[in-house]
Amino acid sequence: MLQAPGEVRTDETAIDGGWPARARDVSHIGGACVVQGIGDFDVADLNTVRHRFPGRHVTLDGDVITVWPQARQQE
């Protein structure tokens, strides 16, 4: 199935508009959230995702922003 430009595909039940404009796909892999873009993201896009996930480690690698799972506390 082809996806329209600007359409965000996600496994979340609703998109509230809190994703970067370049977001094409939002998926969850284990405890991580992966945002794939249409072209490279910029620092403003990274900050948008960081704002959505306060306290989580968020990285940018071209057209992918990854929100890493929270570290497990060792007992």
Predicted model as a PDB file, atoms N, CA, C, CB and O in Angstrom, pLDDT in the B-factor column:
MODEL        1                                                                  
ATOM      1  N   MET A   1       0.833  -1.168   0.000  1.00 38.00           N  
ATOM      2  CA  MET A   1       0.000   0.000   0.000  1.00 38.00           C  
ATOM      3  C   MET A   1       0.886   1.241   0.000  1.00 38.00           C  
ATOM      4  CB  MET A   1      -0.953  -0.008   1.206  1.00 38.00           C  
ATOM      5  O   MET A   1       1.775   1.369   0.841  1.00 38.00           O  
ATOM      6  N   LEU A   2       0.651   2.142  -0.925  1.00 43.00           N  
ATOM      7  CA  LEU A   2       1.430   3.366  -0.999  1.00 43.00           C  
ATOM      8  C   LEU A   2       0.949   4.350   0.061  1.00 43.00           C  
ATOM      9  CB  LEU A   2       1.335   3.991  -2.403  1.00 43.00           C  
ATOM     10  O   LEU A   2      -0.220   4.368   0.445  1.00 43.00           O  
ATOM     11  N   GLN A   3       1.874   5.147   0.508  1.00 42.00           N  
ATOM     12  CA  GLN A   3       1.580   6.105   1.562  1.00 42.00           C  
ATOM     13  C   GLN A   3       1.656   7.511   0.995  1.00 42.00           C  
ATOM     14  CB  GLN A   3       2.553   5.939   2.751  1.00 42.00           C  
ATOM     15  O   GLN A   3       2.600   7.842   0.278  1.00 42.00           O  
ATOM     16  N   ALA A   4       0.682   8.330   1.308  1.00 48.00           N  
ATOM     17  CA  ALA A   4       0.676   9.702   0.826  1.00 48.00           C  
ATOM     18  C   ALA A   4       1.775  10.505   1.503  1.00 48.00           C  
ATOM     19  CB  ALA A   4      -0.689  10.353   1.067  1.00 48.00           C  
ATOM     20  O   ALA A   4       2.062  10.282   2.680  1.00 48.00           O  
ATOM     21  N   PRO A   5       2.399  11.438   0.780  1.00 46.00           N  
ATOM     22  CA  PRO A   5       3.422  12.279   1.418  1.00 46.00           C  
ATOM     23  C   PRO A   5       2.840  13.009   2.625  1.00 46.00           C  
ATOM     24  CB  PRO A   5       3.999  13.298   0.406  1.00 46.00           C  
ATOM     25  O   PRO A   5       1.715  13.507   2.573  1.00 46.00           O  
ATOM     26  N   GLY A   6       3.596  13.069   3.688  1.00 47.00           N  
ATOM     27  CA  GLY A   6       3.135  13.759   4.882  1.00 47.00           C  
ATOM     28  C   GLY A   6       2.268  12.915   5.791  1.00 47.00           C  
ATOM     29  O   GLY A   6       1.939  13.346   6.896  1.00 47.00           O  
ATOM     30  N   GLU A   7       1.888  11.727   5.359  1.00 47.00           N  
ATOM     31  CA  GLU A   7       1.062  10.846   6.184  1.00 47.00           C  
ATOM     32  C   GLU A   7       1.969  10.088   7.148  1.00 47.00           C  
ATOM     33  CB  GLU A   7       0.233   9.856   5.302  1.00 47.00           C  
ATOM     34  O   GLU A   7       3.010   9.569   6.746  1.00 47.00           O  
ATOM     35  N   VAL A   8       1.580  10.025   8.407  1.00 48.00           N  
ATOM     36  CA  VAL A   8       2.359   9.309   9.400  1.00 48.00           C  
ATOM     37  C   VAL A   8       1.690   7.976   9.663  1.00 48.00           C  
ATOM     38  CB  VAL A   8       2.501  10.128  10.706  1.00 48.00           C  
ATOM     39  O   VAL A   8       0.517   7.922  10.033  1.00 48.00           O  
ATOM     40  N   ARG A   9       2.439   6.900   9.470  1.00 50.00           N  
ATOM     41  CA  ARG A   9       1.943   5.571   9.801  1.00 50.00           C  
ATOM     42  C   ARG A   9       2.503   5.217  11.161  1.00 50.00           C  
ATOM     43  CB  ARG A   9       2.344   4.506   8.717  1.00 50.00           C  
ATOM     44  O   ARG A   9       3.694   5.398  11.415  1.00 50.00           O  
ATOM     45  N   THR A  10       1.663   4.720  12.025  1.00 55.00           N  
ATOM     46  CA  THR A  10       2.098   4.428  13.375  1.00 55.00           C  
ATOM     47  C   THR A  10       1.349   3.236  13.933  1.00 55.00           C  
ATOM     48  CB  THR A  10       1.906   5.637  14.270  1.00 55.00           C  
ATOM     49  O   THR A  10       0.263   2.899  13.462  1.00 55.00           O  
ATOM     50  N   ASP A  11       1.930   2.599  14.935  1.00 53.00           N  
ATOM     51  CA  ASP A  11       1.203   1.546  15.612  1.00 53.00           C  
ATOM     52  C   ASP A  11       0.510   2.097  16.852  1.00 53.00           C  
ATOM     53  CB  ASP A  11       2.142   0.398  15.985  1.00 53.00           C  
ATOM     54  O   ASP A  11      -0.060   1.337  17.634  1.00 53.00           O  
ATOM     55  N   GLU A  12       0.555   3.413  17.037  1.00 50.00           N  
ATOM     56  CA  GLU A  12      -0.177   4.055  18.116  1.00 50.00           C  
ATOM     57  C   GLU A  12      -1.624   4.232  17.674  1.00 50.00           C  
ATOM     58  CB  GLU A  12       0.466   5.422  18.503  1.00 50.00           C  
ATOM     59  O   GLU A  12      -1.910   4.287  16.478  1.00 50.00           O  
ATOM     60  N   THR A  13      -2.527   4.321  18.631  1.00 39.00           N  
ATOM     61  CA  THR A  13      -3.940   4.414  18.292  1.00 39.00           C  
ATOM     62  C   THR A  13      -4.334   5.767  17.720  1.00 39.00           C  
ATOM     63  CB  THR A  13      -4.766   4.128  19.502  1.00 39.00           C  
ATOM     64  O   THR A  13      -5.318   5.862  16.986  1.00 39.00           O  
ATOM     65  N   ALA A  14      -3.584   6.814  18.042  1.00 40.00           N  
ATOM     66  CA  ALA A  14      -3.937   8.139  17.521  1.00 40.00           C  
ATOM     67  C   ALA A  14      -2.684   8.980  17.355  1.00 40.00           C  
ATOM     68  CB  ALA A  14      -4.940   8.851  18.455  1.00 40.00           C  
ATOM     69  O   ALA A  14      -1.731   8.851  18.123  1.00 40.00           O  
ATOM     70  N   ILE A  15      -2.693   9.829  16.362  1.00 48.00           N  
ATOM     71  CA  ILE A  15      -1.607  10.785  16.154  1.00 48.00           C  
ATOM     72  C   ILE A  15      -2.156  12.140  16.577  1.00 48.00           C  
ATOM     73  CB  ILE A  15      -1.094  10.796  14.644  1.00 48.00           C  
ATOM     74  O   ILE A  15      -3.184  12.589  16.072  1.00 48.00           O  
ATOM     75  N   ASP A  16      -1.470  12.780  17.496  1.00 56.00           N  
ATOM     76  CA  ASP A  16      -1.969  14.050  18.018  1.00 56.00           C  
ATOM     77  C   ASP A  16      -1.260  15.258  17.425  1.00 56.00           C  
ATOM     78  CB  ASP A  16      -1.831  14.076  19.512  1.00 56.00           C  
ATOM     79  O   ASP A  16      -1.437  16.378  17.903  1.00 56.00           O  
ATOM     80  N   GLY A  17      -0.468  15.042  16.399  1.00 69.00           N  
ATOM     81  CA  GLY A  17       0.219  16.160  15.774  1.00 69.00           C  
ATOM     82  C   GLY A  17       1.514  16.548  16.458  1.00 69.00           C  
ATOM     83  O   GLY A  17       2.128  17.543  16.074  1.00 69.00           O  
ATOM     84  N   GLY A  18       1.948  15.803  17.452  1.00 80.00           N  
ATOM     85  CA  GLY A  18       3.157  16.119  18.193  1.00 80.00           C  
ATOM     86  C   GLY A  18       4.425  15.563  17.585  1.00 80.00           C  
ATOM     87  O   GLY A  18       5.467  15.552  18.240  1.00 80.00           O  
ATOM     88  N   TRP A  19       4.362  15.101  16.351  1.00 90.00           N  
ATOM     89  CA  TRP A  19       5.546  14.551  15.671  1.00 90.00           C  
ATOM     90  C   TRP A  19       6.098  15.589  14.708  1.00 90.00           C  
ATOM     91  CB  TRP A  19       5.202  13.231  14.915  1.00 90.00           C  
ATOM     92  O   TRP A  19       5.363  16.482  14.287  1.00 90.00           O  
ATOM     93  N   PRO A  20       7.376  15.493  14.346  1.00 92.00           N  
ATOM     94  CA  PRO A  20       7.943  16.425  13.369  1.00 92.00           C  
ATOM     95  C   PRO A  20       7.195  16.344  12.029  1.00 92.00           C  
ATOM     96  CB  PRO A  20       9.444  16.130  13.158  1.00 92.00           C  
ATOM     97  O   PRO A  20       6.647  15.302  11.671  1.00 92.00           O  
ATOM     98  N   ALA A  21       7.186  17.453  11.310  1.00 90.00           N  
ATOM     99  CA  ALA A  21       6.498  17.499  10.017  1.00 90.00           C  
ATOM    100  C   ALA A  21       7.085  16.484   9.030  1.00 90.00           C  
ATOM    101  CB  ALA A  21       6.581  18.911   9.425  1.00 90.00           C  
ATOM    102  O   ALA A  21       6.372  15.995   8.154  1.00 90.00           O  
ATOM    103  N   ARG A  22       8.368  16.166   9.163  1.00 90.00           N  
ATOM    104  CA  ARG A  22       9.011  15.215   8.254  1.00 90.00           C  
ATOM    105  C   ARG A  22       8.729  13.752   8.618  1.00 90.00           C  
ATOM    106  CB  ARG A  22      10.506  15.454   8.246  1.00 90.00           C  
ATOM    107  O   ARG A  22       9.148  12.853   7.889  1.00 90.00           O  
ATOM    108  N   ALA A  23       8.032  13.497   9.725  1.00 92.00           N  
ATOM    109  CA  ALA A  23       7.795  12.117  10.167  1.00 92.00           C  
ATOM    110  C   ALA A  23       6.951  11.363   9.147  1.00 92.00           C  
ATOM    111  CB  ALA A  23       7.102  12.099  11.544  1.00 92.00           C  
ATOM    112  O   ALA A  23       5.921  11.853   8.683  1.00 92.00           O  
ATOM    113  N   ARG A  24       7.412  10.156   8.806  1.00 91.00           N  
ATOM    114  CA  ARG A  24       6.712   9.302   7.863  1.00 91.00           C  
ATOM    115  C   ARG A  24       6.170   8.068   8.558  1.00 91.00           C  
ATOM    116  CB  ARG A  24       7.632   8.904   6.718  1.00 91.00           C  
ATOM    117  O   ARG A  24       5.103   7.566   8.204  1.00 91.00           O  
ATOM    118  N   ASP A  25       6.911   7.572   9.557  1.00 91.00           N  
ATOM    119  CA  ASP A  25       6.548   6.325  10.209  1.00 91.00           C  
ATOM    120  C   ASP A  25       7.003   6.381  11.661  1.00 91.00           C  
ATOM    121  CB  ASP A  25       7.172   5.107   9.475  1.00 91.00           C  
ATOM    122  O   ASP A  25       8.131   6.780  11.952  1.00 91.00           O  
ATOM    123  N   VAL A  26       6.123   5.979  12.566  1.00 91.00           N  
ATOM    124  CA  VAL A  26       6.458   5.893  13.984  1.00 91.00           C  
ATOM    125  C   VAL A  26       6.179   4.476  14.430  1.00 91.00           C  
ATOM    126  CB  VAL A  26       5.650   6.929  14.839  1.00 91.00           C  
ATOM    127  O   VAL A  26       5.052   3.996  14.312  1.00 91.00           O  
ATOM    128  N   SER A  27       7.195   3.803  14.943  1.00 91.00           N  
ATOM    129  CA  SER A  27       6.994   2.422  15.376  1.00 91.00           C  
ATOM    130  C   SER A  27       7.673   2.198  16.715  1.00 91.00           C  
ATOM    131  CB  SER A  27       7.534   1.432  14.325  1.00 91.00           C  
ATOM    132  O   SER A  27       8.567   2.945  17.111  1.00 91.00           O  
ATOM    133  N   HIS A  28       7.235   1.164  17.397  1.00 90.00           N  
ATOM    134  CA  HIS A  28       7.816   0.806  18.687  1.00 90.00           C  
ATOM    135  C   HIS A  28       8.456  -0.565  18.556  1.00 90.00           C  
ATOM    136  CB  HIS A  28       6.743   0.819  19.821  1.00 90.00           C  
ATOM    137  O   HIS A  28       7.835  -1.521  18.090  1.00 90.00           O  
ATOM    138  N   ILE A  29       9.703  -0.639  18.975  1.00 88.00           N  
ATOM    139  CA  ILE A  29      10.444  -1.898  18.941  1.00 88.00           C  
ATOM    140  C   ILE A  29      10.918  -2.131  20.368  1.00 88.00           C  
ATOM    141  CB  ILE A  29      11.659  -1.861  17.903  1.00 88.00           C  
ATOM    142  O   ILE A  29      11.840  -1.464  20.838  1.00 88.00           O  
ATOM    143  N   GLY A  30      10.295  -3.068  21.048  1.00 86.00           N  
ATOM    144  CA  GLY A  30      10.590  -3.259  22.461  1.00 86.00           C  
ATOM    145  C   GLY A  30      10.229  -1.986  23.200  1.00 86.00           C  
ATOM    146  O   GLY A  30       9.109  -1.491  23.069  1.00 86.00           O  
ATOM    147  N   GLY A  31      11.158  -1.450  23.973  1.00 89.00           N  
ATOM    148  CA  GLY A  31      10.923  -0.217  24.708  1.00 89.00           C  
ATOM    149  C   GLY A  31      11.355   1.028  23.956  1.00 89.00           C  
ATOM    150  O   GLY A  31      11.265   2.134  24.489  1.00 89.00           O  
ATOM    151  N   ALA A  32      11.826   0.864  22.719  1.00 93.00           N  
ATOM    152  CA  ALA A  32      12.288   2.006  21.921  1.00 93.00           C  
ATOM    153  C   ALA A  32      11.176   2.502  21.005  1.00 93.00           C  
ATOM    154  CB  ALA A  32      13.530   1.623  21.090  1.00 93.00           C  
ATOM    155  O   ALA A  32      10.294   1.742  20.604  1.00 93.00           O  
ATOM    156  N   CYS A  33      11.235   3.779  20.685  1.00 94.00           N  
ATOM    157  CA  CYS A  33      10.329   4.376  19.705  1.00 94.00           C  
ATOM    158  C   CYS A  33      11.210   4.868  18.562  1.00 94.00           C  
ATOM    159  CB  CYS A  33       9.456   5.556  20.332  1.00 94.00           C  
ATOM    160  O   CYS A  33      12.178   5.593  18.788  1.00 94.00           O  
ATOM    161  N   VAL A  34      10.877   4.477  17.344  1.00 95.00           N  
ATOM    162  CA  VAL A  34      11.672   4.840  16.171  1.00 95.00           C  
ATOM    163  C   VAL A  34      10.810   5.688  15.239  1.00 95.00           C  
ATOM    164  CB  VAL A  34      12.207   3.566  15.434  1.00 95.00           C  
ATOM    165  O   VAL A  34       9.735   5.268  14.811  1.00 95.00           O  
ATOM    166  N   VAL A  35      11.301   6.887  14.935  1.00 94.00           N  
ATOM    167  CA  VAL A  35      10.602   7.805  14.039  1.00 94.00           C  
ATOM    168  C   VAL A  35      11.414   7.890  12.755  1.00 94.00           C  
ATOM    169  CB  VAL A  35      10.410   9.226  14.694  1.00 94.00           C  
ATOM    170  O   VAL A  35      12.562   8.335  12.775  1.00 94.00           O  
ATOM    171  N   GLN A  36      10.832   7.471  11.647  1.00 94.00           N  
ATOM    172  CA  GLN A  36      11.513   7.551  10.350  1.00 94.00           C  
ATOM    173  C   GLN A  36      10.948   8.729   9.584  1.00 94.00           C  
ATOM    174  CB  GLN A  36      11.353   6.229   9.534  1.00 94.00           C  
ATOM    175  O   GLN A  36       9.748   9.002   9.636  1.00 94.00           O  
ATOM    176  N   GLY A  37      11.827   9.426   8.870  1.00 93.00           N  
ATOM    177  CA  GLY A  37      11.407  10.635   8.194  1.00 93.00           C  
ATOM    178  C   GLY A  37      11.470  10.571   6.692  1.00 93.00           C  
ATOM    179  O   GLY A  37      12.058   9.671   6.093  1.00 93.00           O  
ATOM    180  N   ILE A  38      10.843  11.555   6.118  1.00 92.00           N  
ATOM    181  CA  ILE A  38      10.938  11.787   4.682  1.00 92.00           C  
ATOM    182  C   ILE A  38      12.095  12.767   4.530  1.00 92.00           C  
ATOM    183  CB  ILE A  38       9.566  12.348   4.049  1.00 92.00           C  
ATOM    184  O   ILE A  38      11.900  13.977   4.654  1.00 92.00           O  
ATOM    185  N   GLY A  39      13.274  12.269   4.268  1.00 94.00           N  
ATOM    186  CA  GLY A  39      14.469  13.098   4.256  1.00 94.00           C  
ATOM    187  C   GLY A  39      15.028  13.226   5.655  1.00 94.00           C  
ATOM    188  O   GLY A  39      14.455  12.714   6.617  1.00 94.00           O  
ATOM    189  N   ASP A  40      16.148  13.911   5.759  1.00 97.00           N  
ATOM    190  CA  ASP A  40      16.833  14.043   7.044  1.00 97.00           C  
ATOM    191  C   ASP A  40      16.080  14.969   7.989  1.00 97.00           C  
ATOM    192  CB  ASP A  40      18.249  14.559   6.835  1.00 97.00           C  
ATOM    193  O   ASP A  40      15.504  15.977   7.580  1.00 97.00           O  
ATOM    194  N   PHE A  41      16.102  14.593   9.274  1.00 97.00           N  
ATOM    195  CA  PHE A  41      15.571  15.448  10.319  1.00 97.00           C  
ATOM    196  C   PHE A  41      16.608  16.505  10.669  1.00 97.00           C  
ATOM    197  CB  PHE A  41      15.177  14.622  11.567  1.00 97.00           C  
ATOM    198  O   PHE A  41      17.788  16.351  10.352  1.00 97.00           O  
ATOM    199  N   ASP A  42      16.169  17.580  11.324  1.00 97.00           N  
ATOM    200  CA  ASP A  42      17.102  18.586  11.817  1.00 97.00           C  
ATOM    201  C   ASP A  42      16.986  18.676  13.337  1.00 97.00           C  
ATOM    202  CB  ASP A  42      16.828  19.970  11.157  1.00 97.00           C  
ATOM    203  O   ASP A  42      16.236  17.921  13.957  1.00 97.00           O  
ATOM    204  N   VAL A  43      17.728  19.595  13.926  1.00 97.00           N  
ATOM    205  CA  VAL A  43      17.766  19.715  15.387  1.00 97.00           C  
ATOM    206  C   VAL A  43      16.386  20.088  15.941  1.00 97.00           C  
ATOM    207  CB  VAL A  43      18.812  20.767  15.813  1.00 97.00           C  
ATOM    208  O   VAL A  43      16.019  19.633  17.025  1.00 97.00           O  
ATOM    209  N   ALA A  44      15.626  20.901  15.223  1.00 97.00           N  
ATOM    210  CA  ALA A  44      14.278  21.262  15.679  1.00 97.00           C  
ATOM    211  C   ALA A  44      13.390  20.018  15.759  1.00 97.00           C  
ATOM    212  CB  ALA A  44      13.645  22.312  14.729  1.00 97.00           C  
ATOM    213  O   ALA A  44      12.599  19.876  16.691  1.00 97.00           O  
ATOM    214  N   ASP A  45      13.526  19.115  14.777  1.00 96.00           N  
ATOM    215  CA  ASP A  45      12.760  17.857  14.802  1.00 96.00           C  
ATOM    216  C   ASP A  45      13.168  17.015  15.999  1.00 96.00           C  
ATOM    217  CB  ASP A  45      12.970  17.057  13.495  1.00 96.00           C  
ATOM    218  O   ASP A  45      12.320  16.438  16.681  1.00 96.00           O  
ATOM    219  N   LEU A  46      14.475  16.947  16.254  1.00 97.00           N  
ATOM    220  CA  LEU A  46      14.982  16.200  17.399  1.00 97.00           C  
ATOM    221  C   LEU A  46      14.410  16.761  18.697  1.00 97.00           C  
ATOM    222  CB  LEU A  46      16.519  16.236  17.431  1.00 97.00           C  
ATOM    223  O   LEU A  46      13.993  16.002  19.572  1.00 97.00           O  
ATOM    224  N   ASN A  47      14.390  18.074  18.823  1.00 96.00           N  
ATOM    225  CA  ASN A  47      13.846  18.699  20.030  1.00 96.00           C  
ATOM    226  C   ASN A  47      12.349  18.462  20.188  1.00 96.00           C  
ATOM    227  CB  ASN A  47      14.122  20.186  20.010  1.00 96.00           C  
ATOM    228  O   ASN A  47      11.860  18.355  21.313  1.00 96.00           O  
ATOM    229  N   THR A  48      11.615  18.377  19.084  1.00 95.00           N  
ATOM    230  CA  THR A  48      10.187  18.052  19.139  1.00 95.00           C  
ATOM    231  C   THR A  48       9.978  16.687  19.764  1.00 95.00           C  
ATOM    232  CB  THR A  48       9.563  18.092  17.737  1.00 95.00           C  
ATOM    233  O   THR A  48       9.110  16.516  20.620  1.00 95.00           O  
ATOM    234  N   VAL A  49      10.769  15.716  19.339  1.00 95.00           N  
ATOM    235  CA  VAL A  49      10.635  14.360  19.882  1.00 95.00           C  
ATOM    236  C   VAL A  49      11.126  14.323  21.326  1.00 95.00           C  
ATOM    237  CB  VAL A  49      11.423  13.341  19.019  1.00 95.00           C  
ATOM    238  O   VAL A  49      10.517  13.653  22.160  1.00 95.00           O  
ATOM    239  N   ARG A  50      12.201  15.021  21.636  1.00 96.00           N  
ATOM    240  CA  ARG A  50      12.686  15.066  23.030  1.00 96.00           C  
ATOM    241  C   ARG A  50      11.622  15.648  23.956  1.00 96.00           C  
ATOM    242  CB  ARG A  50      13.986  15.903  23.130  1.00 96.00           C  
ATOM    243  O   ARG A  50      11.466  15.190  25.088  1.00 96.00           O  
ATOM    244  N   HIS A  51      10.898  16.646  23.485  1.00 95.00           N  
ATOM    245  CA  HIS A  51       9.832  17.252  24.283  1.00 95.00           C  
ATOM    246  C   HIS A  51       8.710  16.238  24.550  1.00 95.00           C  
ATOM    247  CB  HIS A  51       9.268  18.500  23.566  1.00 95.00           C  
ATOM    248  O   HIS A  51       8.092  16.251  25.614  1.00 95.00           O  
ATOM    249  N   ARG A  52       8.465  15.387  23.596  1.00 93.00           N  
ATOM    250  CA  ARG A  52       7.417  14.370  23.724  1.00 93.00           C  
ATOM    251  C   ARG A  52       7.818  13.269  24.711  1.00 93.00           C  
ATOM    252  CB  ARG A  52       7.108  13.753  22.352  1.00 93.00           C  
ATOM    253  O   ARG A  52       6.954  12.641  25.323  1.00 93.00           O  
ATOM    254  N   PHE A  53       9.130  13.035  24.869  1.00 94.00           N  
ATOM    255  CA  PHE A  53       9.647  11.978  25.745  1.00 94.00           C  
ATOM    256  C   PHE A  53      10.643  12.566  26.750  1.00 94.00           C  
ATOM    257  CB  PHE A  53      10.322  10.854  24.908  1.00 94.00           C  
ATOM    258  O   PHE A  53      11.836  12.272  26.666  1.00 94.00           O  
ATOM    259  N   PRO A  54      10.185  13.383  27.689  1.00 93.00           N  
ATOM    260  CA  PRO A  54      11.120  13.984  28.650  1.00 93.00           C  
ATOM    261  C   PRO A  54      11.807  12.912  29.497  1.00 93.00           C  
ATOM    262  CB  PRO A  54      10.385  14.982  29.562  1.00 93.00           C  
ATOM    263  O   PRO A  54      11.191  11.931  29.912  1.00 93.00           O  
ATOM    264  N   GLY A  55      13.082  13.127  29.737  1.00 92.00           N  
ATOM    265  CA  GLY A  55      13.834  12.199  30.567  1.00 92.00           C  
ATOM    266  C   GLY A  55      14.353  10.972  29.849  1.00 92.00           C  
ATOM    267  O   GLY A  55      15.034  10.151  30.462  1.00 92.00           O  
ATOM    268  N   ARG A  56      14.050  10.820  28.560  1.00 95.00           N  
ATOM    269  CA  ARG A  56      14.537   9.674  27.785  1.00 95.00           C  
ATOM    270  C   ARG A  56      15.702  10.111  26.904  1.00 95.00           C  
ATOM    271  CB  ARG A  56      13.398   9.062  26.918  1.00 95.00           C  
ATOM    272  O   ARG A  56      15.800  11.276  26.519  1.00 95.00           O  
ATOM    273  N   HIS A  57      16.583   9.163  26.590  1.00 97.00           N  
ATOM    274  CA  HIS A  57      17.712   9.418  25.693  1.00 97.00           C  
ATOM    275  C   HIS A  57      17.195   9.346  24.257  1.00 97.00           C  
ATOM    276  CB  HIS A  57      18.883   8.386  25.931  1.00 97.00           C  
ATOM    277  O   HIS A  57      16.658   8.320  23.839  1.00 97.00           O  
ATOM    278  N   VAL A  58      17.358  10.441  23.498  1.00 98.00           N  
ATOM    279  CA  VAL A  58      16.847  10.531  22.127  1.00 98.00           C  
ATOM    280  C   VAL A  58      18.015  10.881  21.216  1.00 98.00           C  
ATOM    281  CB  VAL A  58      15.694  11.598  22.007  1.00 98.00           C  
ATOM    282  O   VAL A  58      18.766  11.818  21.489  1.00 98.00           O  
ATOM    283  N   THR A  59      18.167  10.116  20.122  1.00 98.00           N  
ATOM    284  CA  THR A  59      19.270  10.368  19.194  1.00 98.00           C  
ATOM    285  C   THR A  59      18.748  10.600  17.781  1.00 98.00           C  
ATOM    286  CB  THR A  59      20.260   9.195  19.205  1.00 98.00           C  
ATOM    287  O   THR A  59      17.656  10.165  17.416  1.00 98.00           O  
ATOM    288  N   LEU A  60      19.564  11.296  17.002  1.00 98.00           N  
ATOM    289  CA  LEU A  60      19.250  11.625  15.616  1.00 98.00           C  
ATOM    290  C   LEU A  60      20.329  11.050  14.719  1.00 98.00           C  
ATOM    291  CB  LEU A  60      19.125  13.160  15.415  1.00 98.00           C  
ATOM    292  O   LEU A  60      21.519  11.255  14.959  1.00 98.00           O  
ATOM    293  N   ASP A  61      19.915  10.327  13.682  1.00 97.00           N  
ATOM    294  CA  ASP A  61      20.850   9.784  12.696  1.00 97.00           C  
ATOM    295  C   ASP A  61      20.222   9.955  11.319  1.00 97.00           C  
ATOM    296  CB  ASP A  61      21.187   8.272  12.987  1.00 97.00           C  
ATOM    297  O   ASP A  61      19.604   9.032  10.788  1.00 97.00           O  
ATOM    298  N   GLY A  62      20.388  11.147  10.746  1.00 97.00           N  
ATOM    299  CA  GLY A  62      19.846  11.419   9.416  1.00 97.00           C  
ATOM    300  C   GLY A  62      18.330  11.440   9.414  1.00 97.00           C  
ATOM    301  O   GLY A  62      17.711  12.356   9.956  1.00 97.00           O  
ATOM    302  N   ASP A  63      17.730  10.420   8.796  1.00 97.00           N  
ATOM    303  CA  ASP A  63      16.274  10.377   8.679  1.00 97.00           C  
ATOM    304  C   ASP A  63      15.623   9.485   9.736  1.00 97.00           C  
ATOM    305  CB  ASP A  63      15.885   9.894   7.301  1.00 97.00           C  
ATOM    306  O   ASP A  63      14.473   9.077   9.578  1.00 97.00           O  
ATOM    307  N   VAL A  64      16.352   9.181  10.813  1.00 97.00           N  
ATOM    308  CA  VAL A  64      15.824   8.348  11.897  1.00 97.00           C  
ATOM    309  C   VAL A  64      16.094   9.020  13.245  1.00 97.00           C  
ATOM    310  CB  VAL A  64      16.456   6.926  11.860  1.00 97.00           C  
ATOM    311  O   VAL A  64      17.224   9.400  13.553  1.00 97.00           O  
ATOM    312  N   ILE A  65      15.035   9.156  14.035  1.00 97.00           N  
ATOM    313  CA  ILE A  65      15.157   9.592  15.423  1.00 97.00           C  
ATOM    314  C   ILE A  65      14.772   8.410  16.286  1.00 97.00           C  
ATOM    315  CB  ILE A  65      14.259  10.850  15.732  1.00 97.00           C  
ATOM    316  O   ILE A  65      13.715   7.812  16.087  1.00 97.00           O  
ATOM    317  N   THR A  66      15.626   8.065  17.252  1.00 97.00           N  
ATOM    318  CA  THR A  66      15.359   6.930  18.134  1.00 97.00           C  
ATOM    319  C   THR A  66      15.218   7.419  19.562  1.00 97.00           C  
ATOM    320  CB  THR A  66      16.479   5.872  18.032  1.00 97.00           C  
ATOM    321  O   THR A  66      16.060   8.157  20.074  1.00 97.00           O  
ATOM    322  N   VAL A  67      14.135   6.991  20.194  1.00 97.00           N  
ATOM    323  CA  VAL A  67      13.931   7.225  21.621  1.00 97.00           C  
ATOM    324  C   VAL A  67      14.269   5.904  22.292  1.00 97.00           C  
ATOM    325  CB  VAL A  67      12.442   7.712  21.958  1.00 97.00           C  
ATOM    326  O   VAL A  67      13.553   4.916  22.134  1.00 97.00           O  
ATOM    327  N   TRP A  68      15.356   5.893  23.033  1.00 96.00           N  
ATOM    328  CA  TRP A  68      15.865   4.653  23.608  1.00 96.00           C  
ATOM    329  C   TRP A  68      15.086   4.274  24.856  1.00 96.00           C  
ATOM    330  CB  TRP A  68      17.352   4.784  23.935  1.00 96.00           C  
ATOM    331  O   TRP A  68      14.568   5.142  25.559  1.00 96.00           O  
ATOM    332  N   PRO A  69      15.003   2.979  25.132  1.00 93.00           N  
ATOM    333  CA  PRO A  69      14.294   2.544  26.346  1.00 93.00           C  
ATOM    334  C   PRO A  69      15.009   3.075  27.587  1.00 93.00           C  
ATOM    335  CB  PRO A  69      14.195   0.992  26.403  1.00 93.00           C  
ATOM    336  O   PRO A  69      16.216   3.316  27.577  1.00 93.00           O  
ATOM    337  N   GLN A  70      14.241   3.247  28.639  1.00 87.00           N  
ATOM    338  CA  GLN A  70      14.846   3.677  29.890  1.00 87.00           C  
ATOM    339  C   GLN A  70      15.718   2.552  30.419  1.00 87.00           C  
ATOM    340  CB  GLN A  70      13.766   4.081  30.931  1.00 87.00           C  
ATOM    341  O   GLN A  70      15.376   1.375  30.299  1.00 87.00           O  
ATOM    342  N   ALA A  71      16.840   2.923  31.002  1.00 79.00           N  
ATOM    343  CA  ALA A  71      17.761   1.921  31.551  1.00 79.00           C  
ATOM    344  C   ALA A  71      17.100   1.198  32.722  1.00 79.00           C  
ATOM    345  CB  ALA A  71      19.094   2.582  32.003  1.00 79.00           C  
ATOM    346  O   ALA A  71      16.410   1.795  33.548  1.00 79.00           O  
ATOM    347  N   ARG A  72      17.337  -0.084  32.755  1.00 73.00           N  
ATOM    348  CA  ARG A  72      16.818  -0.860  33.880  1.00 73.00           C  
ATOM    349  C   ARG A  72      17.705  -0.616  35.085  1.00 73.00           C  
ATOM    350  CB  ARG A  72      16.749  -2.380  33.541  1.00 73.00           C  
ATOM    351  O   ARG A  72      18.927  -0.528  34.965  1.00 73.00           O  
ATOM    352  N   GLN A  73      17.084  -0.508  36.235  1.00 65.00           N  
ATOM    353  CA  GLN A  73      17.855  -0.348  37.457  1.00 65.00           C  
ATOM    354  C   GLN A  73      18.308  -1.708  37.927  1.00 65.00           C  
ATOM    355  CB  GLN A  73      17.036   0.369  38.550  1.00 65.00           C  
ATOM    356  O   GLN A  73      17.526  -2.656  37.990  1.00 65.00           O  
ATOM    357  N   GLN A  74      19.588  -1.790  38.259  1.00 63.00           N  
ATOM    358  CA  GLN A  74      20.126  -3.067  38.743  1.00 63.00           C  
ATOM    359  C   GLN A  74      19.828  -3.215  40.217  1.00 63.00           C  
ATOM    360  CB  GLN A  74      21.648  -3.166  38.489  1.00 63.00           C  
ATOM    361  O   GLN A  74      19.908  -2.256  40.985  1.00 63.00           O  
ATOM    362  N   GLU A  75      19.489  -4.408  40.593  1.00 59.00           N  
ATOM    363  CA  GLU A  75      19.148  -4.677  42.002  1.00 59.00           C  
ATOM    364  C   GLU A  75      20.323  -5.222  42.744  1.00 59.00           C  
ATOM    365  CB  GLU A  75      17.988  -5.647  42.109  1.00 59.00           C  
ATOM    366  O   GLU A  75      20.222  -5.507  43.937  1.00 59.00           O  
TER     367      GLU A  75                                                      
ENDMDL                                                                          
END                                                                             
